Amino acid sequence: MAANSADTWYSNPFPLVPVVRLGPSADLGEAPVEAADSGNAHVPTQILGELQGLVRDYLRDRPRGGRRGRAIAVVGEFGLGKSHAAREVCNGLTRPDGPAMWIVDEPVQDFGRMYRDRLRGPADTPEGRAAFEELVRDYYAYVTAVRVGEQSADPQPGRPDDVPLDDIALDDIASGLRDRVLDPDKVVSALRYDPEVMHADLRVTLGEVTEHRRFATALALLQDPRFTSMVWAWLTGDQPAQQLRERGIKDAVTGIDPVFDALAVQGFLHGRVGKPYVLLIDSLEKVLDWPEESRRTFVDAFERLVNVYVSRGGLLVFCTSPRGLNAFRPSLHERVVQLWPTRFTTELTGELVAEYVGSGARPGRDGDGAGRGPVPFDAESVAILQELTGGVPREILKTCHHAWQLSEDRRGAVREVTAATVLKAVRGLHDNVSEDQVLSTIHDALALGQWRIASSDPVPARAASDDGPLVAYWLEPVPNAYIAIVVTASVLVADDEERVTARVRALRGVLHPARAEVLLVVNGLVSRTMRDRLARSLGSQPLVYRPGDFPAAVNQALDRLRTRLTELRQEADLAELTSELRSALGEHGSQLGQLRRTVSDLARRDLVVTAPGPARSALPEPVEGRFEEVFALLDTAVGRLAGGFGEGDGPPVRTGRADLTALGCATLVRQLTERFRAGADAWFRAASSAAPAEEQWARLRRICREYETAVEVLPVQSLGGGPAHRPTATRAVEGLADEVWSGLVSAVRAQ
């Protein structure tokens, strides 16, 4: 709705620092801080309704045998309204007839100081102390009645004659104690019970607490006016007085375990007499920042406290982040009810804004802010407010405060807050870190990770000189592959996203896609919508600058990009190699076709028609016959192999490299066999004229060995095999050297 002249606001109703605290006002300073609290308005949400419903059920639950306890965890990221929900519960329970309630606004490592100075509970007011003292007396009467009831079936012990309880049945005594008609001190004395009945009850029923005796002593002394103030001082964290030290209370309630023991005992007393009691703890995730030993001690003690509240009729509500909840064991997760606040929708955002604006001063309303006219935020500004803040209530209120300031005229009046003003306010809130600071932090991160900066920019200056985002660094994590670190301001709307995407496209247009990655660092804010669009355009998630662990985040992101770049580089190299192989195979196929045609011609001309062997040698008949058998087998193999290379009128048979290898091997083996035959023939002619000398025998061995070695290195298996009972070219040439040696030796010795 457009604003008119009557719709003018003069006071900024939105908090400067939206914060909700459960602790005392001293946490915000002695004097009230204007607009420092985000609890000025309240918007009903589903999570708050569920939480209040659980609290109401707990307060109504009064079954026979005791109240059922429960623990509730409000879990969510910062700013989603966890503390606001807890404070609404706190406000609802803070009433004269409300249950006893202890409040821890924020755990601190000095737990004793927190317990002494910041814990809020019944001891803060005289009325609360009086109620607790009365509760202790009820508890004393209760445990005494239980003790009497246990003895009701047994013979009554002897009692002094002056005690006026002789004629009262034990059941009546128990009823009188429960109805607070009889004095438990007198009953204990008359029945000669151990006065430490409270200690016995604590020891038996509250096993989670280790220091039973000193708490039992303190509770017993609390009923004695001489010790009441001393006990209260000790229960609220002070050092014990001398009179208490003399009675066994030697140390103050300090440290994590003693503080949780004190909270467990004080709450347990209420549950023991059937009264509700509540503990609220906010910001439990602060424990994660503690040293390991303190954190482990807290986790163990807190889990014991949860067990006490759940099993002893208490209500424990604590707020924490998801990381804080995960610090506890799964057994605790099973014992608590988890409530997870969600982000505000556009509708809830509008309701929240309207609630706050309705509290602002307007003319004609007597400054009381009771009237609610048109809100200066129109529908468009509310929609962009919800989108840019992600629906986080804390961010909504901060942005509204700043947008309101930007909308004020010289007189401090506000007529309307436009969408453009909201956009400007978001930039003003988030673009507040200098570019030099961001670059310096990135430089430190690169030094920490020992990243290699490229010796020269892989993109020419002309392509990087536009008005787009700054390329802070070019990294070269692997040879000839780069990661560009690009820094930009907030990315809030489509124009911002287009500006960044155009710059990245220009950078990648110069480089091979598999040789470049981009890490986008946003110095400011990137909305969830723009983050998704950037991730799709860039191929990687943008990294938002945040002080603290940003150097570690940069190194983690760069590690992932380096891994991706290496994988892309390998895929690109493999694709390039595949292309080269395909080209080479095509060329090889062409050459192979030509070779096939040439071999076919040679085979038809020279090989198929078996050439006659050399003139008959002087070799002995068995040896000569063996050579002729080998020649015949080799000629058969050559004819068979050459016959596949395009003989006849039909289409040529497709022959592979193995066939060519076999044909070449057969041809070469035949030539070697002819030379072997000639060498053996020359040796035998010389040996026939006279008895061979040792040198001649060595020469024959060398002739045979050379042939045998040549056959061993050639692929003679490709000549083809066959059944064992049939001769084959392979077996023939493999055994020829031994057969020739044996035949010639026998022939010479027979002369």
N, C-alpha and C positions, 0 to 999 in steps of 0.2 A: 504494500500500500504506500503510495507516495505521501510524503509528509506535507502538511499544510501549515499555515502561519500559526495555528493554535498548538501544533505538535512540536514543542521545543523543550529540550531538556538542558539543565544547567549543572548537573552534578554527575560525575562519572560513577556509575553504580558498580562497576566491575573491579575486582581486586587486582592490585598491582602484582602481588605475589600470592597466587592462589595456594593456600595451604590450610590443612585441617590438623589440629593437634588435640590429642586426648589428655595431654599433661597440663600442668598448671600454667596460668597466664604468664608467669615469670619467664617462660621459655621465649616469649615474644618481647621481652623487655618489661620494665616496671610500668611504663606508661602505655596505654592502648595504642596500637599502631593502626592508623586509618586504612581501611580496605586491605588489611593483611590477612583476612580470613575468607575462605571461599564458602563458608557455611551460612552466608546471609540469605540464601535461597535454597529451595529443595525441590527436586524433580523426582517423582516416584518412578522407580525402575523395577524391572522384574527381579533383579538380584536383591534389591533392598526389601522388596515384599517377601521373598523367600526367607531372608535372614530374620526379619521381624516375625514371620510366621513360626519359625523354629524356636525363637525365644518365647513366644506366647505359649507354644505347646509345652515347653519346658516348665514354665511357671504354672500351667494348669495341671501338669502331670503329678498327681499325688496318689499313686497306687498303694495298696496295702503292702507293707514290707519296705517302703522307702522310695524316694524319688529317683527316677532314672537320670543319670548324668549324661552329658554329651559334650563333645568338642567340635567346634565349627572353625574351619579354615576359609578365610576370604582370600582368594589367590588371584593375582593379576599383575600386569606390568604397572609401572609408575603412572600416576595421573588418572587412573580409571575410576577413582572414587571409593577405594577400599576404606580409607580412613574416614571418609564422610559417612559411609554405611555404619562403621563401628561407632561413630559419634552419635548417629541417630539412635542406635541401640542404647548407648550410654545415657542420652537425654531421656529416652523413654523409661529407663530404669531408675533414674535419679528422682525419687519422690519419697515422701515420708514413709510410706508403707512398702517401699521397694526393697529388694533383696540386698544383702551385704555385697559390696562390690569393690574389687581392687583393680586399679588401672595402671598399666605400664605403657607409657607413650612411646618409648623407644629403648630397647636394651642397650646398655653401655657396658664396656668391658669391666669397669670398676663397679661391680654389681652391688657391693656394700654401700657405696655412695648413692647409687640409684635407689636402693631400698630405703635409705635413710632420708634422702632429700627429694626424690622425685616420685616415689610410689604414692599413689592416692588410694586411701582405703578408709575403713570405719574409724581408725584412730585419728583422723584429721579433725573431727568435731567432738565436742563433749557428748552430744547425743549418740554419736557412733560408739564412743567408748563405753557409755553407760549400757547401750544395747549389747555390746560384746560381753561386758561383765555379767549381765543378766544371762546371756547365752552360756557362759562358762558355768554359772550356777545351775542352769538347766541341764547342762551336760553332766555335771557332777551328780545331780539327782538321777539322771537317766542311767548312768553306769552303776550307781548304787542300787537302783531298782532292779537292773538286770542281775546284779549279784544276789540280791535278796530273792528274786524269782528263781534263780538257779538253786537256792537252798530251801525253797518252800517245801519240797518233798522229803527233805532230810530232817532228822531230829533237831530241834532248836538247841543251840548252844546255851550254856549257863549264862545268866546275866545278873548283874548286881541287883539287890532288892530295891534300891532307890530309883531304878529306872522304870518309869511308868509305861513300859511297853510289854509287860509280861502277858497281858491278856489280849494282845493284838496279833492276829494271824499274820504270817509272813506275806501272804497274798495281799492282805489289806495294807501292809507296810509298803509293798511295791506300788500298789495303786496310789497310796498317799504321796509317795515320792514323785510319781509321774504327774499327779495333779498338783504338785508343789504345796501340799498341805503339811507335810512333815519336813523337818530340817535334815538334810543328808548328813551333816556333821554329827548330829545326835544319833542318827541311825547307825552310822559307822562305829561310833563310840560304844553304843549300847550292844551292838551285835559283835563287838570285838573283831571287826574286819580290819584288814590292813588299810591304813589311810591312803595308801598309794594306789587306790583303785583306778584312778585316771591313768596312771603310768601303765598299769597292767592292760587296760583297754587299748591304749595307744600302741603298746608293743604288739598286741595280738591282732588288732584290726587295721593298723596302718604300718604294714611292714616296709613300705617304700621309704619311710623316714628312719634315719639311723640314730639321731639324737633324741630318742624318746624321753629319757629321764629329765633332761633340763627343761624341755617344754612342759612336761607334766608338773615339774616343780614350780615353774613360772605360773602355770594356770592355777595351781592350788594356792600360791601366794597372792594371786590377783584378787582373791576374795577377802584377803586380810587388809584392812585399811592402812596398816602400817607399811605395807609393801606395794600397794596399788600403783603409786606413781613410779616407783622403781621398776616394777615389771613393765609398765607402759613404756618407759624410757628404753628398756632393753628390747621390747618387742618392736620398737620403731627404729632400731639400729644403733643406739648408743651403747657405750661400754657398760657392763654390769656394775652396779654399785657393790660396795664391800659386803653388805649384808647378803646380797645375792651370790657373791663369790663364795662366801662361807657355806652356802647351801648347795654348791655344786654348779652354779651357773658362772663359768669362768671366762667365757669369750663372748664378744659381740656377734650379732647376726651379720656376718660379712662373708663375702665370697659367694660363688654361684650355688653350690650345694646347700649351705646353710640358709640362704635366702629362699630357695625353692622349698626347703623343708619347712620354713616358717609359713610360707604361703599355703603349703599343703595342710599343715596342722590347723591353721586358723580357718581354712575353708572346711576341713574335715569336721570340725566341731559343729558347724551349721548342719552339714549333712547328717551327722549322727543323731541330731534331735529333730530331723525332718524339715529343716528350713533351707530355702534356696540360697545359693551363693554364686557369684559371678566373678570371673577374671577376664579382663580385656587387655590384650597385648597388641600394640601396633608396631609396624616396621620391623618385623622379626628378621627380615633378611639382612639387617645391619650386622647380625652375628657372623655372616660370611666374611666380613672384613677383619675379624679377630685372628690372633695367632692360632695355629693348629691346636695346641693343647687346650686353650681356653674354649675354642669352638667345640671341640669334642666333649669337654666337660659339660658345656651348656646343652648340647644335643642330648646327652644321656640324662641330665637332670630334668630337662623339659619333657622328655618322653615319660619319665616317672611321674611328673606332675600331671600330664594328660591322663595317665592311668588312674591317678587318685581322683581326678574330677569325673572321669567317666564311670568309675566303679563306685564312687561315694556320693553320687547325687549332685554334682556341681555342673556349672556351665562355663566352659572356657571358649572364648572367641579370640582368634588371633588373625592378624593380617600379614601377608607375606607375598613375595614375588614367586613365580614358578621355580626359579633357581633356589630360593630359600626353602621351599617345600621339598625339593629334591634332595636337600642336605640331610633329611631325616630318613630313617629306615622304612622299608615298605610296611612293617607292622604298624607304624604310626598312621600311615596313609589309610590303612584299613579301619582305624578307630575314629577317624574324624570325618565329618561331613564337609565336602569341598564345594564352595560356591565361587564361581568364576565370573566377575563382572565383564560386560561386553562394551564395545565402543558405542557411542551414541549415534543413532540414525539422524537423518536430517530433521525428522519430526521432533525427536528429543532435543536436538540442538536448538531448534526454534523455541521449545518450551523453556529450556534453560536460559536463553537470552531474554525471553519475555519475563521470566521470574525476576531476573536482576534489574531489567529496565523498569519493571513495575515498582521497584523500591526507590527509584531516583526521584529527585524533586522536580516538579513541573509547575509552571505558572497556573494559577487558578485552582491549585490543589492544596493550598495552605502549607506547602512544603512538606506535607506528611507522607507523600508518595503512595497514598492509599489508592488513588485512581490508576487504572490501567488503560491507557489509550493506545493508539497505533504505535507499534514498535518501530524505531528508526531503522532497524535492519529489515530490508524487504526480503522477499523470497529468494531472489538471486544472491544476495549477500549471505544469507543463511546457508544456502546450498554450497557456495564456494567456501564458506567458513568450515562447514563439515568436511568437505573434501580435503582441504589443505591441512587441517588439523588431524585428520584421520579419525574424527569422532572422539578424541581423548578430551574429557571434560576440562582438565587443567589447561591444556593448550587452547581450548575454546575460550576460556575466561581470560587468559593472558592476551590472546589476539584481540578479543573484544575491548579490553582496556586500552590497548594501543590504538586500535582503529577509532575508538571514541575520541582519544586525544587528537588524532589527525583530523577528525571531523569538526572540532570546535572552532568557532569563529573568534573574532577578537574579544568578544564579551564572554567567551567560554560557553556559548550556547551550541547545542547540537540539534540540527533539524533532521538529518538523515545520514546513515552510514551506508555507502554504496559498496558494490562488489569490488570496484577498483580500489577503494580505500582499504578494504579488507586485504586485498592482494598486496597493497603497499605496506600494510601493517605486518603481514607475514614476512615480507622481505626485510623490513626493518628489525624484526625480532631475531631473524636467523642469519642474515648476512652481516654479522657483527664481528667476525674474525678477519683480520687483515690478510690479504693474499700473501704477503711476505711471511707471515706466521705459518700459514699452511705450507708454503714452499719449504720453509726451514724444517718443519716437521717431516715432510716427505724426504728431504735430504738426509735427515738423521735416520729415518727408516731404511733408506738405501744403504747407508753406511753400516747400519746394524746387520743387514742381510748380506753385505758384501756383494752387491749387485754390480754388474759390469755395465758402465755407461758407454753408449756407442761413441766411437772416436769422431764420427761426423754424422750429421743428421741425414737419414736415408731419404727424406723428402726434401726436394728443393725449396729454397726460401720463398720462391714465388707461390708455391702451393700452400705454404703455411703462413702467409702474411695477411690473411683476411681478418675480419673483426670477430671471428669465432672464439671459442674457448682456447685457453692457453695450453700449448704443449710444453709441459714443464721439463720432461726428460724423455729421451729415447734410450731404452735399454736394449742390450744385445745379449740375452741370456744364452743363446746358442749361435754359432756362426751364421751370419747372413739371415738372421731372423730377429724381429724387433718387437718390443712392447712399448707403446706410447702411453705416458702418463699425462692425461689431459685434466686440467683443473677448470671448473666452471662454477658460477654462482648458482643460487637456488634454481631448481627446475620445477616450476609450479604449473605452467599452462602449456598448451600445445605449441605456442610460438617458441618457448624455451626449448622444448624437446626437438623441434625442427632445427633450431640453430645448432644444437649439439650434434644431431644426426648428420646434418649437412657437412659439418666440419670433419666428422669421422669418415664419412664417405669420400671426402676429398683426400684425406690421408691414405685411405685404403686403395683409392683409385690409382695411386702411384706405385704401390707395392703389390706383390703377389698375395692373394688372400691367405695363403698358407704360411706366409712369412711375416705376418703382422697381427698383433692383438692390441687392444686398447683397454686401459684401466681408467675409468672416469671417476675423478674425485670431485664430489659436490661440496663446495664450501657454503653450507647453508642447509636448505631443506629440499627434499624431493618428495613430492606427494606419492601416495601408493599407486595411483593411476599412472603417473609419469614414470615411476620406477619400473613398472611392468612394461611400458612402451619402450623405454630406453633399453631394457634387457633384451627385448626382441630385436631392436635395431642394432645394438652393439654386439650382441652375442655374449655379454657378460653383465653381471649386476653392478650398478654404480656403488661406489663406496662413499658414504657420507662422513665428512670430517667431524670428529668429536674429540675433544681433549682427553688425555688419559692414555688409553691403550691403543691409540691410533697407529703408532709405528708397528706394533705387532699385527694389527689388522691389515696394514699395507703389505707386510711381508707374507702373510697368509694368502692374500689375494694374488700377489705376484707369483708365489709358488704354484698356485693352481693354473694361472695363465701360462706359466712356463711349461708345465706338464701338458696343457692343451696344445701349446705351440709346437712342442716336440712331437706330439702325436700327429698333428696336422702336417708337420714337415715330413714325417715318415710316410704318411699317406700320400702326400704330393710326390715325394721321391719315388714311391712305389708305382704311382700312376704314370710318372714320366718314364720309369724303367719299362713298364708294361708297354707303353706306346713305342719305345725304341725297339723292344723285342719284337713287337708285331711288325714294325717296318723291316727289321732285319730278317724276320722269317719270310716276309713277302719277297724280299730280294733273294733270299736263299732259295725259296721255292722256284723262282724264275731260273736261277742258276742250276738248280737240281734238274729242272726240266730239260735244259740244254744238255746237261751232262748225261741224262738218260738217253737222249737222242743220239749223242755221240757214242756212248757205250753200246747202244743197240746196233749202230752201224758197224762198230768194230767187231761186235760179237758175230754178226751175220757174215762179215767178211773174213775174219781170221780165226775165230774161236770155235764156232759151231762145226766147221769142217776140221776135224782133228788132223793136225799136221803129223806127218810121219816122224817118228823119233830118229835119232842119229843112226849112222851105220852100225851094224851089229858089232858089239864090243868083244874083247877077249876075256870077259868075266866068266867065271864058271856058270854052268847052265842054271843051277838053282838060284844063284844071285841075279843073273840076268833075267830069269823068269819073274823074280820078285819085283824087279824094277818095272817090267812091262805091266804087271798087275796094278802097280801104283799109278803108272801113267794112264791106264785105262780108267781107273776110278776117278782120277782128277779130270780127265776129259769129259767123263759123264757128268760130273758136278758142274763143270763150266758150261756144258751144253744146257743143263737144266736151268742154271741161273740166268744165262744169257737169253734163254727162251722167253723170259718174262718181260723183256724190254722192247715191246712193240712189234713182235713177230706177227706176221699174218695180216689179213685185211680188216680184222675186227678192231675195236677200240683197244688201245694199249692198257695192259694191266698196271694199276698204280703200284709202284714199287717204292719201298722206303729205303732209309739209310742202311739198314741191316742187310738188305739184299745186295746193295752196292759193295758193302764191306766184304760179304762172303765171296762175291765174284772177283774182287781184287785179290783176296786171300788165295783163292784157288789158282789164279793166274800166277801169282808170285811163288806159291809152293811148287808149281810145276817147273818153273824156271830153276828154283833151288834144287829140285830133285834131279834135273838134267845135269846141273853142275856137279852134284854129289856123285852121279853115275860116271861122269867123265873123270873126276878125281880118283874114284875107286878103280876105274879101268886102267888109268896111268900107273897107279901103285902096283896093281897086280901084274902088269906087263914087266915092270922092273923087278918084281919079286920072283918071277918065274925063271929067270936066268940064273939066279944063285940064291942061296939061303939068305933070308932077310936079316939084316943086322938090327940091333936094338933101336937105332935111329929110325929105321924104316917102320918098325912096329909103332914107334911113337908118332910117326907121320900119319899112319893109318888111323890111330886113335884120334888124332887131331881132326882129320877129315870127317870122321863119324861124329865127333863131338860138336863140331861147328854146325853140321846139319841138324843134329838133335837140339842144340840151343836155339837155332833159328825157328825150328818148328814150335818150341816151347813158348816163344814170345809172340807168335802169330796166333790169331783167333781161329785155329783150325776146327774148333767145335762148330763154327758156322757153316762148315762144309756139309753138315748133315750127318745124322746118325742112323741107326737101324738096329734090328735084332742082333743079339750077341752071336748067333750062329752064321750071320751073313757078313761078309767083308764090307767095310765102309772106307771112304777116303780118309776120314779122321783117324780111325784106328790104324789104317795102313801107314800113313806118314809118321804117326807117333812111334811105331815099332820098327820102322825101316832101318834106322841106324844100327840097332842091336842085331838085326837079322843079317845085314851086310857084313858086319864085323865077324859074326860067328861063321858065316859062309866062307869068307875069305881065309880066315884062320884055318878052318878045316881043309880047305883046298890046298893051301901052301904046305901044311904038314903032311898031306897025303902024297906029295910029290916024291 
